[in-house]
Amino acid sequence: MKHIWGAVKAIGKKKVMAWIVGLLAANIIPILIGLILMTIMFAIIGALGGSVDEQQLEQNNPSAGYVCSATGEINQEKWDNIFQSEKRSGALKGHGDDIIQLSEEKGLDPVLFASIALHETAWGESNAIQQKNNPGGLMNPDGSGLFQFSTLKEGLESMSQTLYNRIKVDGLVTIEQLGSVYAPVGADNDPNNLNEHWVPTTQDIAQELGGLTMNCEPSEQPDMGLIDDNAWISSHSKSITSGFGNRSCGGCSSFHQGIDVASGDIEGTPITAFADGEVTISKSNGTTFRSSSNNMGTGYGWYVEVKHDNGMRTRYAHMMEKGKAVGSKVKAGDEIGKVGSTGASTGAHLHFEVIINGEKIDPMPYVKPFLTGEQ
């Protein structure tokens, strides 16, 4: 009888355990899964942020791509630590002076040049530079593969010309903008999304070299002189921290519909009209509190739109407070508001848009003369 009773108790325990497991599977586990999915969803929403439109939020990191030299010059000690060491720069060892010379000839930032070369060649160790003297990934015109140069100096000369065309001719003055050419996020030939690492890695290399020497250090008093009856849009800085088009935002991508201008201590400084016109919008779109990385708002915040005689409209967003009143006539260079961080913003900056026939287009061709000095 004892054996029979023991068997019955064992069966009873199994049924109880089965009932408990069934209860968990039917109720608690789905709840836990739901909580996990909700957490992931909110994380995705927070990362995406959106754009400055009502239907999206815009994320901005004012320091993105702008790691500046403390002196505005090359940090020679850090430069030599890399380019005088084969362990640090591989095939690029001893070519630091060549990069500096070519940069001077083309009007380029040598630190930016070097950072891209080191990144593109895996610190001088890639097959392209080791076997073909090709530091910039230049392809044969017929599409048959990488171009081969007779010497590395020749390859660096070709790379300097390519950078000149991208920076001076096309106006791609930031690391992020150059990344859209060198390593576009979402490209068909990048199935593993490795391109999203191009910008932050190039920034890190620039930091290791001591910081950029161009298009990063804010000018206390940028030249506000007119060019073709147009004026620069910020009296404090010419540092563009985010360009027009697709951009990476920490595991996601979004379409940025303007350019951002930011630098240290820019908050509260004047925003100036790009051209003569009339203020047609001066209001808040979204939240009006000062946003931060931990408390990002929505929309443009306080913003102003100016209508110009040639049919163009310009828009200035994330102002500190309400800007110039609707109906105000403004001249190029007139103050229309102050830089803030209202709306969808993670730091003080000016978001600037150019609108033609209702379509937002890349502002860079319009502002490029103020950045490159070439009209």
C-alpha positions as CSV (number, residue, x, y, z in Angstrom):
1,M,0.0,0.0,0.0
2,K,2.9,2.4,0.8
3,H,4.3,1.9,-2.6
4,I,0.9,2.6,-4.2
5,W,0.4,5.7,-2.1
6,G,3.9,7.0,-3.0
7,A,3.1,6.5,-6.7
8,V,-0.1,8.4,-6.3
9,K,1.6,11.4,-4.6
10,A,4.3,11.4,-7.2
11,I,1.6,11.6,-9.9
12,G,-0.1,14.3,-8.0
13,K,3.0,16.4,-7.7
14,K,3.6,16.1,-11.5
15,K,0.1,17.3,-12.2
16,V,0.5,20.3,-9.8
17,M,3.8,21.2,-11.5
18,A,2.2,20.8,-14.9
19,W,-0.6,23.0,-13.8
20,I,1.8,25.7,-12.6
21,V,3.8,25.6,-15.8
22,G,0.6,25.8,-17.8
23,L,-0.5,28.8,-15.8
24,L,2.8,30.6,-16.4
25,A,2.8,29.8,-20.1
26,A,-0.8,31.0,-20.5
27,N,-0.6,34.2,-18.4
28,I,2.8,35.4,-17.0
29,I,5.1,34.6,-19.9
30,P,2.9,36.5,-22.5
31,I,2.9,39.4,-20.1
32,L,6.7,39.3,-19.8
33,I,7.1,39.0,-23.5
34,G,4.7,42.0,-24.0
35,L,6.7,44.1,-21.5
36,I,10.0,43.2,-23.4
37,L,8.4,44.1,-26.8
38,M,7.1,47.4,-25.4
39,T,10.6,48.2,-24.0
40,I,12.1,47.5,-27.4
41,M,9.4,49.6,-29.2
42,F,10.0,52.6,-26.9
43,A,13.7,52.3,-27.4
44,I,13.3,52.3,-31.2
45,I,10.9,55.3,-31.0
46,G,13.4,57.1,-28.8
47,A,16.3,56.4,-31.2
48,L,14.4,57.3,-34.3
49,G,13.4,60.7,-32.8
50,G,12.1,61.8,-36.2
51,S,12.5,65.0,-38.1
52,V,11.5,68.6,-37.5
53,D,8.1,68.0,-39.1
54,E,5.0,67.5,-36.9
55,Q,4.9,63.8,-37.9
56,Q,8.5,63.2,-36.9
57,L,11.1,64.4,-34.3
58,E,14.6,65.5,-35.1
59,Q,17.6,64.4,-33.2
60,N,20.8,66.5,-33.2
61,N,24.1,66.1,-31.6
62,P,25.8,69.5,-31.7
63,S,29.3,68.0,-31.4
64,A,28.8,65.3,-34.0
65,G,31.8,65.3,-36.4
66,Y,33.5,68.3,-34.8
67,V,36.4,67.3,-32.7
68,C,38.6,70.4,-32.8
69,S,42.3,70.9,-32.1
70,A,42.7,73.0,-29.0
71,T,45.1,75.4,-30.8
72,G,43.6,75.2,-34.3
73,E,46.9,73.6,-35.5
74,I,48.2,70.1,-35.9
75,N,49.1,68.5,-32.6
76,Q,52.6,67.5,-33.8
77,E,53.3,65.1,-30.9
78,K,50.2,63.0,-31.6
79,W,50.7,63.3,-35.3
80,D,54.3,61.9,-35.1
81,N,53.2,59.2,-32.7
82,I,51.2,57.8,-35.5
83,F,53.0,58.6,-38.7
84,Q,56.5,57.7,-37.3
85,S,55.4,54.3,-36.2
86,E,54.8,51.4,-38.6
87,K,52.8,49.7,-35.9
88,R,50.4,52.7,-35.8
89,S,50.2,53.7,-39.5
90,G,51.4,50.6,-41.5
91,A,52.2,51.6,-45.1
92,L,51.4,55.2,-44.3
93,K,54.5,55.4,-42.0
94,G,56.6,58.4,-43.0
95,H,53.9,59.9,-45.2
96,G,52.6,62.4,-42.6
97,D,54.6,65.2,-44.3
98,D,53.2,64.3,-47.7
99,I,49.6,64.6,-46.3
100,I,50.5,68.0,-44.8
101,Q,52.0,69.2,-48.0
102,L,49.1,68.0,-50.2
103,S,46.6,69.5,-47.7
104,E,48.3,72.9,-47.9
105,E,48.3,72.8,-51.7
106,K,44.6,72.0,-51.9
107,G,43.4,74.0,-48.9
108,L,42.4,70.9,-46.9
109,D,42.4,70.0,-43.3
110,P,45.4,67.6,-42.9
111,V,43.8,66.0,-39.9
112,L,40.7,65.2,-41.8
113,F,42.7,64.0,-44.8
114,A,44.8,61.7,-42.5
115,S,41.8,60.4,-40.5
116,I,40.0,59.3,-43.7
117,A,43.2,57.7,-45.1
118,L,43.8,55.8,-41.9
119,H,40.2,54.6,-41.7
120,E,40.0,53.7,-45.4
121,T,43.2,51.7,-45.2
122,A,42.6,50.1,-41.8
123,W,45.5,52.0,-40.3
124,G,47.7,51.4,-43.4
125,E,47.2,47.6,-43.4
126,S,44.6,47.1,-46.2
127,N,45.4,45.2,-49.4
128,A,44.5,48.3,-51.3
129,I,47.3,50.3,-49.9
130,Q,49.8,47.4,-49.4
131,Q,49.4,46.1,-53.0
132,K,48.1,48.9,-55.1
133,N,49.3,52.1,-53.3
134,N,45.7,53.2,-53.2
135,P,44.8,54.9,-49.8
136,G,41.5,56.4,-50.9
137,G,39.5,53.5,-52.5
138,L,39.7,55.1,-56.0
139,M,38.2,52.7,-58.6
140,N,39.2,52.1,-62.2
141,P,37.0,54.1,-64.6
142,D,35.8,50.9,-66.3
143,G,34.6,49.5,-63.0
144,S,37.1,46.7,-63.1
145,G,38.3,47.2,-59.5
146,L,40.7,49.4,-57.5
147,F,43.1,51.6,-59.4
148,Q,46.7,50.8,-58.9
149,F,49.3,53.6,-58.4
150,S,53.0,53.3,-59.0
151,T,53.8,54.9,-55.7
152,L,52.0,55.7,-52.5
153,K,52.8,59.4,-52.9
154,E,51.0,59.3,-56.3
155,G,48.0,57.6,-54.5
156,L,47.9,60.3,-51.9
157,E,48.0,63.0,-54.6
158,S,45.0,61.4,-56.2
159,M,43.2,61.1,-52.9
160,S,43.9,64.8,-52.2
161,Q,42.3,65.8,-55.5
162,T,39.2,63.6,-54.7
163,L,38.9,65.3,-51.3
164,Y,39.3,68.7,-52.9
165,N,36.4,67.9,-55.2
166,R,34.2,66.7,-52.4
167,I,35.0,69.5,-49.9
168,K,35.8,72.6,-52.0
169,V,33.7,71.9,-55.1
170,D,30.7,70.0,-53.6
171,G,30.8,71.8,-50.2
172,L,30.8,68.5,-48.2
173,V,32.7,70.1,-45.3
174,T,31.8,67.8,-42.4
175,I,32.8,64.2,-41.6
176,E,29.1,63.3,-41.7
177,Q,28.6,64.8,-45.1
178,L,31.7,63.1,-46.5
179,G,30.5,59.8,-44.9
180,S,27.4,60.0,-47.2
181,V,29.8,59.7,-50.1
182,Y,32.5,57.4,-48.8
183,A,30.1,55.1,-46.9
184,P,26.4,55.8,-47.4
185,V,24.2,54.2,-44.8
186,G,21.8,51.7,-46.3
187,A,23.8,51.2,-49.5
188,D,23.1,48.0,-51.5
189,N,26.7,46.9,-51.3
190,D,26.7,47.1,-47.5
191,P,24.3,44.3,-46.3
192,N,25.8,44.2,-42.8
193,N,25.4,48.0,-42.3
194,L,29.1,48.5,-41.6
195,N,28.9,51.9,-43.2
196,E,27.1,53.3,-40.2
197,H,30.5,53.1,-38.3
198,W,32.4,55.2,-40.9
199,V,31.5,58.6,-39.3
200,P,32.1,57.8,-35.6
201,T,35.3,55.9,-36.4
202,T,36.7,58.8,-38.5
203,Q,35.8,61.1,-35.6
204,D,37.7,58.9,-33.2
205,I,40.8,58.9,-35.4
206,A,40.6,62.7,-35.7
207,Q,40.5,62.9,-31.9
208,E,43.5,60.6,-31.6
209,L,45.4,62.9,-34.0
210,G,44.6,65.8,-31.8
211,G,41.5,67.2,-33.4
212,L,40.4,68.8,-36.7
213,T,41.9,72.2,-37.7
214,M,39.2,73.4,-40.1
215,N,35.4,73.6,-40.2
216,C,35.1,72.9,-36.5
217,E,36.4,75.7,-34.3
218,P,33.7,78.3,-33.9
219,S,34.7,81.8,-34.9
220,E,33.8,84.4,-32.3
221,Q,32.8,86.8,-35.0
222,P,32.2,85.1,-38.4
223,D,32.5,87.3,-41.4
224,M,29.0,88.7,-41.9
225,G,29.7,90.4,-45.2
226,L,27.2,89.9,-48.0
227,I,27.9,87.4,-50.8
228,D,25.5,87.9,-53.8
229,D,23.2,89.8,-51.5
230,N,23.0,86.9,-49.1
231,A,24.3,86.7,-45.5
232,W,25.5,84.0,-43.2
233,I,22.8,82.7,-40.9
234,S,24.6,82.7,-37.5
235,S,26.7,85.5,-36.0
236,H,28.5,83.0,-33.7
237,S,29.6,80.0,-35.6
238,K,30.0,78.5,-39.1
239,S,30.3,74.9,-37.7
240,I,27.8,72.7,-39.6
241,T,27.2,69.6,-37.4
242,S,24.6,67.9,-39.6
243,G,24.0,68.0,-43.3
244,F,21.0,67.5,-45.6
245,G,19.9,63.9,-46.3
246,N,20.1,60.5,-44.7
247,R,22.0,60.3,-41.5
248,S,22.6,57.6,-38.9
249,C,21.2,58.1,-35.4
250,G,22.6,55.3,-33.3
251,G,21.3,52.1,-35.0
252,C,18.7,53.9,-37.1
253,S,18.6,56.2,-40.0
254,S,16.5,59.3,-40.8
255,F,16.3,62.0,-43.4
256,H,17.4,65.4,-42.3
257,Q,15.7,68.2,-44.2
258,G,18.1,71.0,-43.6
259,I,21.5,71.8,-42.1
260,D,22.4,72.3,-38.4
261,V,24.8,75.0,-37.1
262,A,26.2,74.5,-33.6
263,S,29.2,75.1,-31.4
264,G,30.0,75.7,-27.8
265,D,28.3,78.7,-26.2
266,I,26.0,79.2,-29.3
267,E,22.8,79.3,-27.2
268,G,21.3,82.8,-27.1
269,T,23.4,84.2,-29.9
270,P,21.7,85.9,-32.9
271,I,20.2,84.1,-35.9
272,T,20.3,86.2,-39.0
273,A,18.2,86.3,-42.2
274,F,19.9,84.7,-45.2
275,A,18.4,87.2,-47.7
276,D,16.0,90.1,-47.9
277,G,12.4,89.2,-47.4
278,E,9.3,89.2,-45.2
279,V,8.6,87.1,-42.1
280,T,5.6,84.9,-42.9
281,I,5.7,82.5,-40.0
282,S,6.8,83.2,-36.4
283,K,5.4,80.6,-34.0
284,S,6.0,77.4,-32.2
285,N,5.6,74.0,-33.8
286,G,5.9,71.4,-31.0
287,T,7.3,71.9,-27.6
288,T,8.7,75.2,-26.4
289,F,10.7,74.1,-23.4
290,R,14.5,73.8,-23.6
291,S,15.3,70.3,-24.7
292,S,18.2,68.1,-23.7
293,S,19.5,64.7,-24.4
294,N,17.3,63.3,-21.6
295,N,14.2,65.4,-22.4
296,M,13.9,65.9,-26.1
297,G,10.8,67.7,-27.3
298,T,8.9,67.6,-30.6
299,G,8.8,69.6,-33.8
300,Y,10.6,72.8,-34.6
301,G,10.0,74.5,-31.3
302,W,10.0,78.3,-31.9
303,Y,10.8,79.0,-35.5
304,V,10.6,81.7,-38.2
305,E,10.0,81.4,-41.9
306,V,11.0,84.2,-44.3
307,K,9.6,84.6,-47.8
308,H,12.0,86.1,-50.4
309,D,11.3,87.9,-53.6
310,N,12.7,85.1,-55.8
311,G,10.1,82.6,-54.5
312,M,12.5,81.0,-52.1
313,R,11.6,80.6,-48.4
314,T,14.0,80.0,-45.6
315,R,13.2,78.5,-42.2
316,Y,15.1,78.8,-38.9
317,A,14.2,76.4,-36.1
318,H,14.7,75.6,-32.4
319,M,14.9,79.2,-31.4
320,M,15.2,80.1,-27.8
321,E,12.0,82.2,-27.8
322,K,9.5,83.7,-30.2
323,G,11.4,85.3,-33.1
324,K,10.7,88.3,-35.4
325,A,7.0,89.1,-35.8
326,V,5.0,88.1,-38.8
327,G,4.9,90.9,-41.4
328,S,8.4,92.2,-40.5
329,K,10.5,93.3,-43.4
330,V,14.1,92.0,-43.0
331,K,17.3,92.6,-44.8
332,A,20.1,90.0,-45.3
333,G,22.0,89.8,-42.0
334,D,19.2,91.2,-39.8
335,E,18.6,89.4,-36.5
336,I,15.4,87.4,-36.6
337,G,15.8,85.3,-33.4
338,K,18.2,83.7,-31.0
339,V,19.7,80.2,-31.1
340,G,18.0,77.8,-28.7
341,S,17.1,74.2,-28.1
342,T,13.3,74.1,-28.2
343,G,11.4,71.4,-30.0
344,A,13.1,68.1,-31.2
345,S,16.6,69.0,-30.1
346,T,19.2,67.5,-27.9
347,G,21.4,70.7,-27.7
348,A,21.4,74.3,-28.7
349,H,21.7,74.7,-32.5
350,L,20.2,76.4,-35.5
351,H,18.3,74.2,-37.9
352,F,18.2,75.9,-41.3
353,E,16.1,75.0,-44.3
354,V,15.7,76.2,-47.9
355,I,12.3,75.7,-49.5
356,I,11.6,76.1,-53.2
357,N,8.0,75.6,-54.5
358,G,7.1,73.9,-51.3
359,E,10.0,71.4,-51.5
360,K,12.8,71.3,-49.0
361,I,16.1,71.2,-50.8
362,D,19.8,71.0,-49.8
363,P,20.9,74.4,-48.4
364,M,24.6,73.7,-49.0
365,P,24.8,75.1,-52.5
366,Y,23.4,78.4,-51.1
367,V,25.7,78.7,-48.1
368,K,28.8,77.0,-49.5
369,P,30.5,80.4,-50.4
370,F,30.4,81.4,-46.7
371,L,32.2,78.1,-45.8
372,T,34.8,77.7,-48.5
373,G,35.4,81.3,-49.4
374,E,34.8,80.5,-53.1
375,Q,32.0,82.2,-54.9
